[in-house]
Amino acid sequence: MWAPPTATPNSVNTFATLSVVFALIAAPAGAIFGHLGLNQIRRTGQLGRNRAIIGLTLSYTMIAVLSAALVLWLVWPNPTQTSATTPLDSAAGATATATKDEPSPAQPCGSRPERTPDFAAGKNHDPSALAGLLLGPEEIKRALLSKKFQDLTAEPAQSEPLSSTERFGNVTPVRCAIELFAGTADAFQDTGYSGFALVTTVDTTGSLVVIQSAVSYPDQTTAHKRITEYAARFGTDKRLTITYTPSSGGPPVTGSPFAERWGSFLNTRTYNEGEDLTADRTLFQKGNVIIDISVLGNTGSYGIGIGIEKRMR
């Protein structure tokens, strides 16, 4: 059997040489050869101690570098995943910036009411019949119980939410426009309604604006779910000032929102002690329909809501 030649003091240790060679090829083997070489050199007095130390140093350096590279590879995110998620992160950042600059219109105006309107079972109304649920000028006058508004005119019914209320005036903060106007796109767009009808009635002096809207959904449960979401945007907040600037050129007027729930009805009012701004709102769900009413003027909207509710029975 072959055996390695007997080591002589003047020869270079073989393990020391192998340690340097394997340090660059297989670092763990290089470290083993380095330790074997040093042990043999101590016993025999051979040459190669520095070579064995160099082999050990190179071997452990390579082991450390490879270990660090392995750890980084395991914990570093996949470049493909990073590039795929970056646009989403950028979009989220842009949304956060926009929200900071301008509150989202979906935010509630004031504190939320204590409870949402009760569910009200009733008939399911066909989308084509919604306009017939709304009151005409003469019925509105009787519902208002006021002789102040006598010459009322109803505009043609429309089948889409109000895309803008600028024809009446501007409201700040923007999210509180729903406190003054019913049937807005902000409230009903993309809510899955099956039918929509809206009628605007005004008096000749411009001191009264009545907006009635009827919105149908596929079923009664969906209608109540939608009014629950809608009602959550109304509230009472005496510290909040709503400013309304009429498009007619009149001076800006201010008020604070107040909301209260009466059974299946939610009634809100925006007013101040001087009564120079009174916006009254009534909304309720009955059957598969949501009724949304606003009255801008020094009078109320509840009587109109009661009149419509009777028609729905």
VOPAGU-2260 file (C-alpha; in pm, 1 decimal, decimal comma):
REM VOPAGU-2260
SITE   aa  ch    i         X         Y         Z
SITE  MET   A    0       0,0       0,0       0,0
SITE  TRP   A    1     123,7     349,7     -87,4
SITE  ALA   A    2     225,2     574,2     198,6
SITE  PRO   A    3     332,2     939,7     188,2
SITE  PRO   A    4     711,3     981,7     199,3
SITE  THR   A    5     868,4    1034,2     534,2
SITE  ALA   A    6     883,1    1403,4     609,3
SITE  THR   A    7    1225,4    1560,0     633,5
SITE  PRO   A    8    1299,5    1884,6     817,7
SITE  ASN   A    9    1411,8    2062,4     496,4
SITE  SER   A   10    1105,2    1971,5     286,3
SITE  VAL   A   11     795,4    2193,9     253,2
SITE  ASN   A   12     491,2    2047,2     419,8
SITE  THR   A   13     245,8    1905,8     166,4
SITE  PHE   A   14     -64,9    1994,9     369,6
SITE  ALA   A   15      47,8    2360,2     386,0
SITE  THR   A   16      65,6    2370,2       5,7
SITE  LEU   A   17    -271,6    2197,7     -30,6
SITE  SER   A   18    -423,1    2450,6     211,2
SITE  VAL   A   19    -332,0    2742,7     -19,9
SITE  VAL   A   20    -458,4    2558,2    -329,4
SITE  PHE   A   21    -792,2    2452,1    -177,4
SITE  ALA   A   22    -849,5    2789,7      -9,3
SITE  LEU   A   23    -956,2    2924,8    -350,4
SITE  ILE   A   24   -1133,5    2607,5    -468,2
SITE  ALA   A   25   -1301,7    2461,7    -160,1
SITE  ALA   A   26   -1241,7    2684,3     140,1
SITE  PRO   A   27   -1353,0    2433,6     409,1
SITE  ALA   A   28   -1104,7    2176,4     272,1
SITE  GLY   A   29    -835,4    2445,4     262,5
SITE  ALA   A   30    -895,6    2520,8     631,1
SITE  ILE   A   31    -869,1    2151,8     720,1
SITE  PHE   A   32    -542,6    2111,9     525,7
SITE  GLY   A   33    -404,3    2424,4     694,0
SITE  HIS   A   34    -467,4    2287,8    1043,3
SITE  LEU   A   35    -321,4    1947,4     950,1
SITE  GLY   A   36     -14,4    2117,9     803,8
SITE  LEU   A   37      50,2    2329,2    1116,5
SITE  ASN   A   38      16,3    2023,6    1341,4
SITE  GLN   A   39     258,3    1824,4    1129,8
SITE  ILE   A   40     506,5    2113,6    1105,5
SITE  ARG   A   41     512,3    2142,2    1486,2
SITE  ARG   A   42     598,9    1771,6    1512,7
SITE  THR   A   43     849,2    1741,9    1227,9
SITE  GLY   A   44    1001,9    2088,2    1197,5
SITE  GLN   A   45     923,1    2100,1     825,1
SITE  LEU   A   46     913,6    2419,3     624,2
SITE  GLY   A   47     581,3    2575,9     520,7
SITE  ARG   A   48     442,3    2725,5     840,5
SITE  ASN   A   49     379,5    3064,5     673,6
SITE  ARG   A   50     223,8    2886,7     375,7
SITE  ALA   A   51     -15,4    2700,4     607,1
SITE  ILE   A   52    -108,9    3025,1     783,1
SITE  ILE   A   53    -174,1    3192,9     446,0
SITE  GLY   A   54    -389,5    2896,1     344,6
SITE  LEU   A   55    -587,9    2917,9     668,9
SITE  THR   A   56    -633,8    3294,3     632,5
SITE  LEU   A   57    -754,1    3263,4     273,6
SITE  SER   A   58    -982,4    2971,8     360,6
SITE  TYR   A   59   -1157,6    3148,2     649,1
SITE  THR   A   60   -1182,2    3470,5     449,6
SITE  MET   A   61   -1356,2    3285,1     166,4
SITE  ILE   A   62   -1586,1    3108,8     414,1
SITE  ALA   A   63   -1683,3    3443,4     570,1
SITE  VAL   A   64   -1743,9    3609,0     230,3
SITE  LEU   A   65   -1954,4    3319,1     101,8
SITE  SER   A   66   -2155,5    3304,7     425,3
SITE  ALA   A   67   -2228,8    3678,5     408,7
SITE  ALA   A   68   -2329,4    3646,9      43,3
SITE  LEU   A   69   -2565,5    3361,8     130,0
SITE  VAL   A   70   -2730,0    3561,7     409,2
SITE  LEU   A   71   -2776,5    3863,7     181,7
SITE  TRP   A   72   -2924,8    3646,0     -90,0
SITE  LEU   A   73   -3176,0    3501,1     155,2
SITE  VAL   A   74   -3290,2    3831,1     307,5
SITE  TRP   A   75   -3257,7    4068,9      10,7
SITE  PRO   A   76   -3590,1    4124,4    -172,9
SITE  ASN   A   77   -3637,2    3978,0    -515,8
SITE  PRO   A   78   -3565,1    4253,2    -774,9
SITE  THR   A   79   -3866,4    4145,6    -981,0
SITE  GLN   A   80   -4098,9    4171,0    -682,5
SITE  THR   A   81   -3954,4    4507,8    -585,8
SITE  SER   A   82   -4008,3    4652,6    -930,1
SITE  ALA   A   83   -4360,1    4510,9    -936,8
SITE  THR   A   84   -4459,6    4665,8    -607,5
SITE  THR   A   85   -4289,7    5000,2    -657,4
SITE  PRO   A   86   -4574,4    5148,7    -869,0
SITE  LEU   A   87   -4824,5    5049,6    -601,7
SITE  ASP   A   88   -4611,9    5208,5    -333,0
SITE  SER   A   89   -4578,7    5522,0    -544,7
SITE  ALA   A   90   -4953,0    5533,3    -600,0
SITE  ALA   A   91   -5012,9    5493,1    -228,2
SITE  GLY   A   92   -4772,8    5776,7    -157,8
SITE  ALA   A   93   -4947,6    5996,9    -411,2
SITE  THR   A   94   -5285,1    5915,6    -255,9
SITE  ALA   A   95   -5154,4    5997,2      89,9
SITE  THR   A   96   -5023,9    6331,0     -36,6
SITE  ALA   A   97   -5353,5    6412,9    -203,3
SITE  THR   A   98   -5545,3    6321,4     110,8
SITE  LYS   A   99   -5322,7    6545,6     317,3
SITE  ASP   A  100   -5377,4    6839,2      81,0
SITE  GLU   A  101   -5753,4    6795,2      43,3
SITE  PRO   A  102   -5974,1    6580,2     269,4
SITE  SER   A  103   -6148,7    6301,7      84,2
SITE  PRO   A  104   -6510,5    6391,6      -1,1
SITE  ALA   A  105   -6612,9    6058,7     153,8
SITE  GLN   A  106   -6511,4    6178,6     499,0
SITE  PRO   A  107   -6799,3    6257,3     736,5
SITE  CYS   A  108   -6901,7    6618,1     783,6
SITE  GLY   A  109   -6903,9    6655,9    1161,1
SITE  SER   A  110   -6933,7    6379,1    1419,2
SITE  ARG   A  111   -7123,3    6067,9    1319,3
SITE  PRO   A  112   -7481,3    6017,7    1443,5
SITE  GLU   A  113   -7526,9    5777,2    1734,6
SITE  ARG   A  114   -7731,3    5532,4    1527,4
SITE  THR   A  115   -7806,9    5479,6    1159,4
SITE  PRO   A  116   -8163,0    5491,7    1021,1
SITE  ASP   A  117   -8377,4    5186,1    1092,6
SITE  PHE   A  118   -8448,2    4937,0     817,2
SITE  ALA   A  119   -8791,0    5005,6     664,5
SITE  ALA   A  120   -8954,3    4720,7     475,2
SITE  GLY   A  121   -9182,7    4820,2     191,6
SITE  LYS   A  122   -9269,9    4775,6    -172,3
SITE  ASN   A  123   -9006,3    4726,4    -436,0
SITE  HIS   A  124   -9037,7    5009,7    -686,6
SITE  ASP   A  125   -8946,8    4983,1   -1052,1
SITE  PRO   A  126   -8678,8    5229,2   -1169,3
SITE  SER   A  127   -8923,2    5372,6   -1423,2
SITE  ALA   A  128   -9165,1    5470,2   -1144,2
SITE  LEU   A  129   -8920,3    5666,7    -927,2
SITE  ALA   A  130   -9001,6    6013,4   -1062,6
SITE  GLY   A  131   -9366,8    5957,0    -973,1
SITE  LEU   A  132   -9274,5    5928,4    -603,8
SITE  LEU   A  133   -9148,1    6287,4    -587,6
SITE  LEU   A  134   -9370,3    6584,6    -502,2
SITE  GLY   A  135   -9474,7    6855,2    -746,1
SITE  PRO   A  136   -9465,8    7231,7    -674,2
SITE  GLU   A  137   -9817,1    7250,3    -526,7
SITE  GLU   A  138   -9756,0    6949,6    -303,3
SITE  ILE   A  139   -9427,2    7101,0    -186,7
SITE  LYS   A  140   -9603,0    7424,6     -90,2
SITE  ARG   A  141   -9854,1    7230,7     118,6
SITE  ALA   A  142   -9577,0    7023,5     278,1
SITE  LEU   A  143   -9377,2    7334,1     374,3
SITE  LEU   A  144   -9676,9    7485,5     559,3
SITE  SER   A  145   -9557,9    7829,3     458,6
SITE  LYS   A  146   -9714,3    8106,3     252,3
SITE  LYS   A  147   -9371,3    8256,8     197,6
SITE  PHE   A  148   -9299,7    8045,4    -108,9
SITE  GLN   A  149   -9586,4    8063,3    -357,0
SITE  ASP   A  150   -9438,5    8075,4    -706,7
SITE  LEU   A  151   -9249,6    7746,2    -742,8
SITE  THR   A  152   -9122,3    7590,8   -1064,7
SITE  ALA   A  153   -9010,7    7230,5   -1111,1
SITE  GLU   A  154   -8728,8    7164,6   -1353,9
SITE  PRO   A  155   -8738,4    6855,9   -1579,9
SITE  ALA   A  156   -8658,1    6531,4   -1399,8
SITE  GLN   A  157   -8311,7    6388,1   -1455,8
SITE  SER   A  158   -8196,3    6028,0   -1432,3
SITE  GLU   A  159   -7840,3    6087,6   -1310,7
SITE  PRO   A  160   -7697,4    6231,4    -986,2
SITE  LEU   A  161   -7590,6    6594,6    -974,5
SITE  SER   A  162   -7236,7    6604,8   -1109,9
SITE  SER   A  163   -7190,2    6954,7    -968,1
SITE  THR   A  164   -7372,5    7196,4    -739,4
SITE  GLU   A  165   -7184,4    7502,1    -862,6
SITE  ARG   A  166   -7494,7    7637,7   -1036,0
SITE  PHE   A  167   -7632,4    7700,0    -686,5
SITE  GLY   A  168   -7306,6    7799,6    -517,0
SITE  ASN   A  169   -6984,3    7676,6    -361,9
SITE  VAL   A  170   -6948,7    7496,5     -29,5
SITE  THR   A  171   -6641,8    7472,4     192,4
SITE  PRO   A  172   -6520,7    7236,7     316,5
SITE  VAL   A  173   -6598,0    7042,1      -0,4
SITE  ARG   A  174   -6687,1    6724,0     189,7
SITE  CYS   A  175   -6979,7    6910,3     348,5
SITE  ALA   A  176   -7159,8    6982,5      21,0
SITE  ILE   A  177   -7385,2    6686,1     104,8
SITE  GLU   A  178   -7510,1    6885,1     405,7
SITE  LEU   A  179   -7671,6    7134,2     165,9
SITE  PHE   A  180   -7755,9    6937,6    -148,2
SITE  ALA   A  181   -7929,7    6603,7    -209,4
SITE  GLY   A  182   -7872,2    6361,0    -493,7
SITE  THR   A  183   -7508,6    6439,9    -565,2
SITE  ALA   A  184   -7272,9    6218,1    -762,6
SITE  ASP   A  185   -7044,0    6221,5    -459,9
SITE  ALA   A  186   -7316,0    6040,6    -266,2
SITE  PHE   A  187   -7456,1    5796,4    -522,8
SITE  GLN   A  188   -7210,3    5745,8    -807,1
SITE  ASP   A  189   -7082,4    5386,4    -827,2
SITE  THR   A  190   -7311,9    5262,8    -548,5
SITE  GLY   A  191   -7478,9    5005,2    -773,8
SITE  TYR   A  192   -7818,8    5171,5    -800,4
SITE  SER   A  193   -8067,9    5033,1   -1053,7
SITE  GLY   A  194   -8263,6    5354,5   -1105,0
SITE  PHE   A  195   -8233,5    5724,3   -1029,1
SITE  ALA   A  196   -8470,5    6021,1   -1047,2
SITE  LEU   A  197   -8403,0    6378,6    -937,6
SITE  VAL   A  198   -8620,3    6689,2    -954,6
SITE  THR   A  199   -8510,1    7041,6    -861,2
SITE  THR   A  200   -8779,6    7292,6    -764,2
SITE  VAL   A  201   -8704,4    7664,3    -717,0
SITE  ASP   A  202   -8899,7    7979,6    -644,6
SITE  THR   A  203   -8880,9    8287,6    -862,5
SITE  THR   A  204   -8687,0    8489,8    -605,4
SITE  GLY   A  205   -8411,3    8229,3    -571,0
SITE  SER   A  206   -8465,4    8210,7    -195,0
SITE  LEU   A  207   -8572,9    7845,5    -204,6
SITE  VAL   A  208   -8409,7    7543,7    -368,7
SITE  VAL   A  209   -8571,3    7203,2    -317,6
SITE  ILE   A  210   -8393,7    6894,0    -450,6
SITE  GLN   A  211   -8572,1    6557,9    -431,3
SITE  SER   A  212   -8407,1    6235,4    -541,0
SITE  ALA   A  213   -8527,6    5875,4    -542,6
SITE  VAL   A  214   -8268,9    5601,0    -586,4
SITE  SER   A  215   -8359,1    5233,9    -630,5
SITE  TYR   A  216   -8143,2    4928,0    -566,1
SITE  PRO   A  217   -8179,8    4561,4    -663,5
SITE  ASP   A  218   -8317,0    4467,3    -319,6
SITE  GLN   A  219   -8416,3    4617,3      14,6
SITE  THR   A  220   -8112,1    4489,7     202,6
SITE  THR   A  221   -7877,8    4663,7     -40,8
SITE  ALA   A  222   -8078,5    4985,6     -14,7
SITE  HIS   A  223   -8047,2    4986,8     364,3
SITE  LYS   A  224   -7676,1    4907,7     343,3
SITE  ARG   A  225   -7626,5    5207,7     114,3
SITE  ILE   A  226   -7820,0    5448,4     333,8
SITE  THR   A  227   -7622,7    5325,5     634,9
SITE  GLU   A  228   -7300,0    5419,0     454,4
SITE  TYR   A  229   -7448,6    5750,0     341,2
SITE  ALA   A  230   -7588,6    5845,5     681,7
SITE  ALA   A  231   -7248,0    5789,1     841,6
SITE  ARG   A  232   -7127,0    6101,6     662,2
SITE  PHE   A  233   -7367,0    6333,1     847,0
SITE  GLY   A  234   -7319,1    6453,9    1201,5
SITE  THR   A  235   -7335,8    6729,4    1459,4
SITE  ASP   A  236   -7040,1    6957,6    1512,6
SITE  LYS   A  237   -7085,5    7307,1    1654,0
SITE  ARG   A  238   -6713,6    7371,8    1608,6
SITE  LEU   A  239   -6731,5    7311,0    1234,1
SITE  THR   A  240   -6810,9    7609,1    1012,8
SITE  ILE   A  241   -6965,1    7544,1     672,0
SITE  THR   A  242   -6947,0    7834,7     429,2
SITE  TYR   A  243   -7189,8    7866,4     138,6
SITE  THR   A  244   -7124,1    8121,9    -133,1
SITE  PRO   A  245   -7432,4    8162,1    -357,5
SITE  SER   A  246   -7370,6    8168,1    -730,9
SITE  SER   A  247   -7622,6    8454,3    -752,2
SITE  GLY   A  248   -7353,6    8684,4    -615,9
SITE  GLY   A  249   -7488,9    8720,2    -265,5
SITE  PRO   A  250   -7255,1    8736,8      34,3
SITE  PRO   A  251   -7115,1    8412,7     178,3
SITE  VAL   A  252   -7314,6    8268,3     468,6
SITE  THR   A  253   -7202,7    8023,5     734,1
SITE  GLY   A  254   -7352,0    7757,6     957,5
SITE  SER   A  255   -7278,2    7443,7    1160,4
SITE  PRO   A  256   -7423,9    7094,5    1102,0
SITE  PHE   A  257   -7673,6    6922,9    1329,3
SITE  ALA   A  258   -7808,3    6568,6    1273,6
SITE  GLU   A  259   -8067,2    6349,7    1444,4
SITE  ARG   A  260   -8229,0    6015,5    1368,1
SITE  TRP   A  261   -8604,0    5961,9    1389,8
SITE  GLY   A  262   -8671,3    5593,7    1328,9
SITE  SER   A  263   -8598,5    5525,4     962,6
SITE  PHE   A  264   -8548,4    5897,6     893,1
SITE  LEU   A  265   -8226,0    6093,3     925,8
SITE  ASN   A  266   -8276,4    6468,6     946,5
SITE  THR   A  267   -7996,9    6720,6     933,6
SITE  ARG   A  268   -7984,0    7096,9     945,7
SITE  THR   A  269   -7704,1    7341,9     881,4
SITE  TYR   A  270   -7775,5    7673,8    1044,4
SITE  ASN   A  271   -7644,5    7954,9    1261,5
SITE  GLU   A  272   -7806,6    8171,4    1523,9
SITE  GLY   A  273   -7853,9    8454,6    1274,9
SITE  GLU   A  274   -8058,7    8218,0    1053,2
SITE  ASP   A  275   -7893,1    8357,6     740,9
SITE  LEU   A  276   -7815,9    8000,0     635,4
SITE  THR   A  277   -8058,7    7715,5     685,2
SITE  ALA   A  278   -8014,5    7398,4     483,6
SITE  ASP   A  279   -8251,3    7120,3     584,1
SITE  ARG   A  280   -8200,4    6757,0     480,0
SITE  THR   A  281   -8414,4    6445,3     507,8
SITE  LEU   A  282   -8313,4    6099,3     391,9
SITE  PHE   A  283   -8465,4    5758,8     447,8
SITE  GLN   A  284   -8490,0    5409,8     302,1
SITE  LYS   A  285   -8816,9    5232,9     234,4
SITE  GLY   A  286   -8832,3    4909,4      41,3
SITE  ASN   A  287   -8562,8    4908,9    -225,1
SITE  VAL   A  288   -8554,9    5289,7    -253,2
SITE  ILE   A  289   -8355,9    5566,2     -84,7
SITE  ILE   A  290   -8519,3    5908,5     -72,8
SITE  ASP   A  291   -8280,2    6202,9     -42,8
SITE  ILE   A  292   -8418,1    6556,1       2,2
SITE  SER   A  293   -8256,7    6894,6      53,3
SITE  VAL   A  294   -8423,0    7230,9     112,2
SITE  LEU   A  295   -8203,0    7538,9      93,3
SITE  GLY   A  296   -8396,9    7825,6     248,7
SITE  ASN   A  297   -8541,9    7915,6     585,8
SITE  THR   A  298   -8779,3    7621,0     604,2
SITE  GLY   A  299   -8772,4    7244,3     659,8
SITE  SER   A  300   -8760,5    6925,9     451,6
SITE  TYR   A  301   -8929,8    6677,7     686,2
SITE  GLY   A  302   -9281,3    6749,5     555,7
SITE  ILE   A  303   -9168,3    6670,0     201,3
SITE  GLY   A  304   -9020,1    6342,9     324,0
SITE  ILE   A  305   -9346,5    6246,6     494,2
SITE  GLY   A  306   -9539,0    6325,9     175,2
SITE  ILE   A  307   -9312,7    6100,6     -32,3
SITE  GLU   A  308   -9319,2    5822,8     227,1
SITE  LYS   A  309   -9701,1    5813,8     207,9
SITE  ARG   A  310   -9679,9    5765,3    -168,4
SITE  MET   A  311   -9451,9    5466,6    -119,2
SITE  ARG   A  312   -9694,7    5269,9      97,9
